[in-house]
Amino acid sequence: MKCMNYMEEEAVIKKAMKVLIKELGSVEAVRFINMPRKKRLESVKRHREWQKQLDKDKFLTDVFST
């Protein structure tokens, strides 16, 4: 197995900012960084939403079929 070396966070941030500014321009790069992220559903609520849409019989067949 190959050993991976990661860049330091500071170096990654600087490199990413340079690329963003080069490709998008400074105004659009800052706009991109400041875009609001979608709020994640709390895990129990997310699980309940998934369960509502679930076809129980199909799910069990898919999981336990050989």
JOJO-V162528 format. One record per residue. N is the residue number from 1. SS is DSSP state (h for helix, s for strand, l for the rest). Layout:
{{N/SS} {N/SS}}
This chain:
{{1/l} {2/l} {3/l} {4/l} {5/l} {6/l} {7/l} {8/l} {9/h} {10/h} {11/h} {12/h} {13/h} {14/h} {15/h} {16/h} {17/h} {18/h} {19/h} {20/h} {21/h} {22/h} {23/h} {24/h} {25/l} {26/h} {27/h} {28/h} {29/h} {30/h} {31/h} {32/h} {33/h} {34/l} {35/l} {36/l} {37/l} {38/l} {39/l} {40/l} {41/l} {42/l} {43/h} {44/h} {45/h} {46/h} {47/h} {48/h} {49/h} {50/h} {51/h} {52/h} {53/h} {54/l} {55/l} {56/h} {57/h} {58/h} {59/h} {60/h} {61/h} {62/h} {63/h} {64/h} {65/l} {66/l}}
